[in-house]
């Protein structure tokens, strides 16, 4: 059960973590349900700006990296989606 309010009906809750005495609720969101269009979110409070998000930031934010890993393990996204945002050179657009 999430700790903080989150008003998006499309988000998939990935769990709550405690990092450096800060609680974060993790989510994966893909409202368009299209491959390569999702993102990860870490919510740190009830107020609107109390969050961080962005698949591309999963390479520099341990919290968002964990959210991406959980989304992959739970089957909400695949490694190709993470690579597309974090390593655009790894996607072959000719297929």
DSSP file (Angstrom, degrees, kcal/mol; ACC not computed):
  #  RESIDUE AA STRUCTURE BP1 BP2  ACC     N-H-->O    O-->H-N    N-H-->O    O-->H-N    TCO  KAPPA ALPHA  PHI   PSI    X-CA   Y-CA   Z-CA
    1    1 A X              0   0    0      0, 0.0    15,-0.1     0, 0.0     0, 0.0   0.000 360.0 360.0 360.0 129.7    0.0    0.0    0.0
    2    2 A X        -     0   0    0      1,-0.1    14,-0.1     2,-0.1     4,-0.1  -0.232 360.0-147.8 -62.6 150.5    1.5    3.4   -1.0
    3    3 A X  S    S+     0   0    0     40,-0.1     2,-0.2     2,-0.1    -1,-0.1   0.819  79.0  46.6 -83.0 -36.3    2.5    5.9    1.7
    4    4 A X  S    S-     0   0    0     39,-0.1     2,-0.1    41,-0.1    42,-0.1  -0.703  92.0 -96.1-112.7 158.4    1.6    9.0   -0.3
    5    5 A X        -     0   0    0     -2,-0.2     2,-0.3     2,-0.0    40,-0.1  -0.452  39.0-179.0 -67.2 141.7   -1.3   10.2   -2.4
    6    6 A X        -     0   0    0     -2,-0.1    -4,-0.1    -4,-0.1    40,-0.0  -0.938  14.0-164.1-147.2 122.2   -0.9    9.6   -6.1
    7    7 A X        +     0   0    0     -2,-0.3     2,-0.6     2,-0.0    -2,-0.0   0.180  53.1 105.9-100.4  17.7   -3.6   10.7   -8.5
    8    8 A X    >   -     0   0    0      1,-0.1     3,-0.6     2,-0.0    -2,-0.0  -0.867  47.5-165.2-101.8 120.3   -2.7    8.8  -11.7
    9    9 A X  T 3  S+     0   0    0     -2,-0.6    -1,-0.1     1,-0.2    -2,-0.0   0.622  87.4  59.9 -74.9 -12.7   -5.0    5.9  -12.5
   10   10 A X  T 3  S+     0   0    0      2,-0.1    20,-0.5    19,-0.0    -1,-0.2   0.665  81.4 104.2 -89.2 -17.5   -2.5    4.5  -15.1
   11   11 A X    <   -     0   0    0     -3,-0.6     2,-0.6    18,-0.2    18,-0.2  -0.368  62.0-143.4 -71.9 141.8    0.4    4.1  -12.7
   12   12 A X  E     -A   28   0A   0     16,-3.3    16,-1.9    -2,-0.1     2,-0.2  -0.929  21.5-127.8-103.0 120.4    1.4    0.6  -11.5
   13   13 A X  E     -A   27   0A   0     -2,-0.6    14,-0.2    14,-0.2     3,-0.1  -0.513  25.1-176.9 -71.0 130.9    2.5    0.7   -7.8
   14   14 A X  E     -     0   0A   0     12,-3.4    13,-0.2     1,-0.4     2,-0.2   0.380  48.7 -87.4-111.0   0.2    5.9   -1.0   -7.4
   15   15 A X  E     -A   26   0A   0     11,-0.7    11,-3.1     2,-0.0    -1,-0.4  -0.502  39.7 -81.3 118.5 171.3    6.4   -0.8   -3.7
   16   16 A X  E     -A   25   0A   0      9,-0.2     2,-0.3    -2,-0.2     9,-0.2  -0.931  40.1-174.4-116.3 138.7    7.7    1.5   -1.0
   17   17 A X  E     -A   24   0A   0      7,-2.8     7,-2.7    -2,-0.4     2,-0.5  -0.880  20.6-138.8-128.6 162.2   11.3    1.9    0.0
   18   18 A X  E     +A   23   0A   0     -2,-0.3     2,-0.5     5,-0.2     5,-0.2  -0.975  25.3 174.6-122.3 114.7   13.3    3.7    2.6
   19   19 A X  E >  S-A   22   0A   0      3,-2.8     3,-1.4    -2,-0.5    -2,-0.0  -0.982  71.9 -16.9-124.7 122.1   16.5    5.3    1.4
   20   20 A X  T 3  S-     0   0    0     -2,-0.5    -1,-0.2     1,-0.3     3,-0.1   0.902 127.8 -54.1  50.8  46.2   18.6    7.5    3.6
   21   21 A X  T 3  S+     0   0    0      1,-0.2     2,-0.5    -3,-0.1    -1,-0.3   0.716 115.7 117.7  60.9  24.1   15.6    7.9    6.0
   22   22 A X  E <   -A   19   0A   0     -3,-1.4    -3,-2.8     2,-0.0     2,-0.4  -0.988  58.4-140.9-121.2 126.6   13.4    9.1    3.2
   23   23 A X  E     -A   18   0A   0     -2,-0.5     2,-0.4    -5,-0.2    -5,-0.2  -0.683  21.2-176.0 -88.0 136.0   10.4    7.1    2.2
   24   24 A X  E     -A   17   0A   0     -7,-2.7    -7,-2.8    -2,-0.4     2,-0.5  -0.998  19.6-148.0-134.5 133.0    9.6    6.8   -1.5
   25   25 A X  E     -AB  16  43A   0     18,-2.4    18,-2.9    -2,-0.4     2,-0.4  -0.862  24.4-145.7 -92.7 131.4    6.7    5.1   -3.3
   26   26 A X  E     +AB  15  42A   0    -11,-3.1   -12,-3.4    -2,-0.5   -11,-0.7  -0.799  21.1 174.9-105.3 142.2    7.7    3.7   -6.7
   27   27 A X  E     -AB  13  41A   0     14,-2.4    14,-2.3    -2,-0.4     2,-0.4  -0.962  25.1-149.3-140.5 155.8    5.6    3.5   -9.8
   28   28 A X  E     -AB  12  40A   0    -16,-1.9   -16,-3.3    -2,-0.3     2,-0.4  -0.996  23.0-170.4-120.2 134.1    5.7    2.6  -13.5
   29   29 A X  E     + B   0  39A   0     10,-2.7    10,-2.2    -2,-0.4   -18,-0.2  -0.989  24.3 155.5-131.8 131.0    3.4    4.6  -15.8
   30   30 A X    >   +     0   0    0    -20,-0.5     3,-1.4    -2,-0.4     8,-0.1  -0.545   6.9 170.0-147.2  74.8    2.5    4.0  -19.4
   31   31 A X  T 3  S+     0   0    0      1,-0.3     7,-0.1     6,-0.2    -1,-0.1   0.784  81.0  51.8 -63.8 -27.2   -0.9    5.6  -20.1
   32   32 A X  T 3  S-     0   0    0      5,-0.2    -1,-0.3     2,-0.1     3,-0.1   0.622  97.3-141.5 -82.1 -12.6   -0.6    5.1  -23.9
   33   33 A X    <   +     0   0    0     -3,-1.4     2,-0.4     1,-0.2    -2,-0.1   0.859  53.6 139.7  52.3  38.6    0.2    1.4  -23.4
   34   34 A X    >   -     0   0    0      1,-0.0     3,-1.7     3,-0.0    -1,-0.2  -0.903  62.2 -99.5-112.9 141.8    2.8    1.7  -26.2
   35   35 A X  T 3  S+     0   0    0     -2,-0.4    42,-0.0     1,-0.3    -1,-0.0  -0.318 107.3  13.5 -57.3 136.3    6.2    0.1  -26.3
   36   36 A X  T 3  S+     0   0    0     42,-0.1    -1,-0.3     1,-0.1    41,-0.0   0.604 102.9  96.6  72.7  16.6    8.9    2.5  -25.3
   37   37 A X    <   +     0   0    0     -3,-1.7    -5,-0.2    -7,-0.0    -6,-0.2   0.284  57.3 101.4-117.4  12.2    6.5    5.2  -23.9
   38   38 A X        -     0   0    0     -8,-0.1     2,-0.3    -4,-0.1    17,-0.2  -0.351  47.4-163.4 -90.8 173.6    6.6    4.4  -20.2
   39   39 A X  E     -B   29   0A   0    -10,-2.2   -10,-2.7    15,-0.1     2,-0.3  -0.959  16.1-123.2-147.8 165.3    8.3    6.1  -17.3
   40   40 A X  E     -B   28   0A   0     -2,-0.3    14,-1.9   -12,-0.2     2,-0.4  -0.862  24.5-165.2-112.6 150.5    9.3    5.5  -13.7
   41   41 A X  E     -BC  27  53A   0    -14,-2.3   -14,-2.4    -2,-0.3     2,-0.5  -0.989  14.4-163.5-137.8 141.0    8.3    7.6  -10.8
   42   42 A X  E     -BC  26  52A   0     10,-2.9    10,-2.2    -2,-0.4     2,-0.5  -0.982  15.3-158.5-122.9 117.2    9.4    8.0   -7.1
   43   43 A X  E     +BC  25  51A   0    -18,-2.9   -18,-2.4    -2,-0.5     8,-0.3  -0.850  14.9 177.2-101.0 128.1    7.0    9.9   -4.9
   44   44 A X        -     0   0    0      6,-3.0     2,-0.3    -2,-0.5   -21,-0.2   0.372  63.8  -2.6-110.4   0.3    8.4   11.4   -1.7
   45   45 A X  S    S-     0   0    0      5,-1.0    -1,-0.1     2,-0.2   -41,-0.1  -0.974  74.0 -93.5-174.2 178.5    5.4   13.2   -0.4
   46   46 A X  S    S+     0   0    0     -2,-0.3     2,-0.1   -42,-0.1    -1,-0.1   0.705  89.6  94.6 -83.2 -21.6    1.7   14.2   -0.9
   47   47 A X  S >  S-     0   0    0      1,-0.1     3,-2.0     2,-0.0    -2,-0.2  -0.414  87.1-110.8 -74.9 149.3    2.4   17.6   -2.5
   48   48 A X  T 3  S+     0   0    0      1,-0.3    -1,-0.1    -2,-0.1    -3,-0.1   0.848 113.8  44.9 -46.0 -50.4    2.5   17.8   -6.4
   49   49 A X  T 3  S+     0   0    0      1,-0.2     2,-2.0    -6,-0.0    -1,-0.3   0.423  82.2 104.8 -82.3   5.3    6.2   18.5   -6.8
   50   50 A X    <   +     0   0    0     -3,-2.0    -6,-3.0    -5,-0.1    -5,-1.0  -0.360  69.0  74.2 -83.1  60.5    7.3   15.8   -4.2
   51   51 A X  E     -C   43   0A   0     -2,-2.0     2,-0.3    -8,-0.3    -8,-0.2  -0.981  60.7-144.8-157.3 165.7    8.5   13.3   -6.8
   52   52 A X  E     +C   42   0A   0    -10,-2.2   -10,-2.9    -2,-0.3     2,-0.3  -0.970  28.5 165.1-131.1 151.5   11.2   12.5   -9.3
   53   53 A X  E     +C   41   0A   0     -2,-0.3   -12,-0.2   -12,-0.2    11,-0.1  -0.980  15.3 107.9-158.2 166.6   10.6   10.7  -12.6
   54   54 A X    >   -     0   0    0    -14,-1.9     3,-0.9    -2,-0.3     4,-0.4   0.210  49.2-130.9 123.8 120.0   12.0    9.9  -16.0
   55   55 A X  G >  S+     0   0    0      1,-0.3     3,-1.6   -17,-0.2     4,-0.2   0.873 108.6  59.5 -60.6 -37.5   13.3    6.7  -17.5
   56   56 A X  G >  S+     0   0    0      1,-0.3     3,-0.8     2,-0.1    -1,-0.3   0.770  99.0  58.4 -63.6 -25.2   16.5    8.4  -18.6
   57   57 A X  G X> S+     0   0    0     -3,-0.9     4,-2.3     1,-0.2     3,-1.5   0.540  79.5  89.2 -81.3  -6.1   17.3    9.3  -15.0
   58   58 A X  G <4 S+     0   0    0     -3,-1.6    -1,-0.2    -4,-0.4    -2,-0.1   0.694  81.9  59.8 -64.3 -17.1   17.3    5.6  -14.0
   59   59 A X  G <4 S+     0   0    0     -3,-0.8    -1,-0.3    -4,-0.2    -2,-0.1   0.660 117.8  27.7 -84.2 -15.6   21.0    5.5  -14.9
   60   60 A X  T <4 S+     0   0    0     -3,-1.5     2,-0.6     1,-0.2    -2,-0.2   0.554 110.8  69.5-119.7 -13.2   21.9    8.2  -12.4
   61   61 A X     X  -     0   0    0     -4,-2.3     4,-2.5     1,-0.1     5,-0.2  -0.921  60.4-160.2-109.9 113.2   19.2    7.8   -9.7
   62   62 A X  H  > S+     0   0    0     -2,-0.6     4,-2.0     1,-0.2    -1,-0.1   0.851  94.2  53.6 -58.1 -33.8   19.4    4.6   -7.6
   63   63 A X  H  > S+     0   0    0      2,-0.2     4,-2.0     1,-0.2    -1,-0.2   0.931 112.0  42.5 -68.1 -45.5   15.8    5.0   -6.6
   64   64 A X  H  > S+     0   0    0      2,-0.2     4,-2.4     1,-0.2    -2,-0.2   0.826 111.3  56.8 -70.9 -30.1   14.6    5.3  -10.2
   65   65 A X  H  X S+     0   0    0     -4,-2.5     4,-2.4    -8,-0.2    -1,-0.2   0.906 107.5  48.4 -63.6 -41.0   16.9    2.4  -11.2
   66   66 A X  H  X S+     0   0    0     -4,-2.0     4,-2.7     2,-0.2    -2,-0.2   0.908 109.7  52.0 -64.7 -41.7   15.2    0.3   -8.6
   67   67 A X  H  X S+     0   0    0     -4,-2.0     4,-2.4     1,-0.2    -2,-0.2   0.926 111.0  47.8 -59.8 -44.4   11.8    1.3   -9.9
   68   68 A X  H  X S+     0   0    0     -4,-2.4     4,-2.1     2,-0.2    -2,-0.2   0.908 111.4  50.6 -63.4 -42.1   12.8    0.3  -13.4
   69   69 A X  H  X S+     0   0    0     -4,-2.4     4,-2.7     1,-0.2    -2,-0.2   0.926 111.6  47.4 -62.0 -45.3   14.2   -3.0  -12.2
   70   70 A X  H  X S+     0   0    0     -4,-2.7     4,-2.5     1,-0.2     6,-0.2   0.893 109.6  53.5 -64.0 -39.1   11.0   -3.8  -10.4
   71   71 A X  H  <>S+     0   0    0     -4,-2.4     5,-2.2    -5,-0.2     6,-1.2   0.880 111.6  46.3 -63.3 -37.2    8.9   -2.8  -13.4
   72   72 A X  H ><5S+     0   0    0     -4,-2.1     3,-1.3     4,-0.2    -2,-0.2   0.946 112.7  48.6 -68.4 -48.6   10.9   -5.2  -15.5
   73   73 A X  H 3<5S+     0   0    0     -4,-2.7    -2,-0.2     1,-0.3    -1,-0.2   0.872 112.2  49.4 -60.2 -38.1   10.7   -8.0  -13.0
   74   74 A X  T 3<5S-     0   0    0     -4,-2.5    -1,-0.3    -5,-0.2    -2,-0.2   0.508 115.9-115.8 -82.0  -3.8    6.9   -7.5  -12.7
   75   75 A X  T < 5S+     0   0    0     -3,-1.3    -3,-0.2    -4,-0.4    -2,-0.1   0.618  81.1 121.3  84.3  13.1    6.5   -7.6  -16.4
   76   76 A X  S   <S+     0   0    0     -5,-2.2     2,-0.3    -6,-0.2    -4,-0.2   0.781  85.1   1.6 -77.8 -26.6    5.3   -4.0  -16.9
   77   77 A X  S    S-     0   0    0     -6,-1.2    -2,-0.3    -9,-0.1     2,-0.3  -0.913  72.4-127.5-147.6 172.4    8.2   -3.2  -19.2
   78   78 A X    >>  -     0   0    0     -2,-0.3     4,-1.3    -3,-0.1     3,-0.8  -0.759  33.8 -99.6-122.4 173.3   11.2   -4.9  -20.8
   79   79 A X  H 3> S+     0   0    0     -2,-0.3     4,-2.9     1,-0.3     5,-0.2   0.821 117.8  64.5 -62.1 -31.9   14.9   -4.1  -20.9
   80   80 A X  H 3> S+     0   0    0      1,-0.2     4,-2.3     2,-0.2    -1,-0.3   0.876 100.4  52.0 -59.7 -37.1   14.5   -2.7  -24.4
   81   81 A X  H <> S+     0   0    0     -3,-0.8     4,-1.2     2,-0.2    -1,-0.2   0.923 111.0  46.3 -66.3 -43.1   12.3    0.1  -23.0
   82   82 A X  H  X S+     0   0    0     -4,-1.3     4,-2.5     1,-0.2     3,-0.5   0.935 113.7  49.2 -62.6 -45.8   15.0    1.0  -20.4
   83   83 A X  H  X S+     0   0    0     -4,-2.9     4,-3.2     1,-0.2     7,-0.3   0.869 104.4  59.5 -61.6 -37.6   17.7    0.8  -23.0
   84   84 A X  H  < S+     0   0    0     -4,-2.3    -1,-0.2     1,-0.2    -2,-0.2   0.843 115.5  34.3 -61.9 -33.3   15.7    3.1  -25.4
   85   85 A X  H  < S+     0   0    0     -4,-1.2     3,-0.3    -3,-0.5    -1,-0.2   0.803 129.6  33.1 -90.6 -32.7   15.7    5.8  -22.8
   86   86 A X  H  < S+     0   0    0     -4,-2.5    -3,-0.2     1,-0.2    -2,-0.2   0.723 134.0  22.8 -97.9 -24.9   19.1    5.3  -21.2
   87   87 A X    ><  +     0   0    0     -4,-3.2     3,-2.7    -5,-0.3     4,-0.3  -0.573  63.3 173.2-141.1  72.5   21.1    4.1  -24.2
   88   88 A X  G >  S+     0   0    0      1,-0.3     3,-1.3    -3,-0.3    -1,-0.1   0.759  77.4  66.8 -56.8 -25.3   19.4    5.3  -27.4
   89   89 A X  G 3  S+     0   0    0      1,-0.2    -1,-0.3    -6,-0.1    -5,-0.1   0.639  90.1  66.2 -69.9 -12.6   22.3    4.0  -29.5
   90   90 A X  G <  S+     0   0    0     -3,-2.7     2,-0.5    -7,-0.3    -1,-0.2   0.560  81.2  92.4 -86.7  -7.1   21.3    0.4  -28.5
   91   91 A X    <   -     0   0    0     -3,-1.3     2,-0.8    -4,-0.3     3,-0.0  -0.763  65.8-148.9 -93.5 128.2   18.0    0.5  -30.4
   92   92 A X    >   -     0   0    0     -2,-0.5     3,-0.9     1,-0.1    -2,-0.1  -0.843  12.9-175.5 -94.4 106.4   18.0   -0.8  -34.0
   93   93 A X  T 3  S+     0   0    0     -2,-0.8    -1,-0.1     1,-0.2    -2,-0.0   0.487  72.3  75.7 -82.3  -2.2   15.3    1.2  -35.8
   94   94 A X  T 3         0   0    0      1,-0.2    -1,-0.2    -3,-0.0    -2,-0.0   0.494 360.0 360.0 -87.2  -3.3   15.8   -0.8  -39.0
   95   95 A X    <         0   0    0     -3,-0.9    -1,-0.2     0, 0.0    -2,-0.1   0.439 360.0 360.0 -92.8 360.0   13.9   -3.9  -37.7
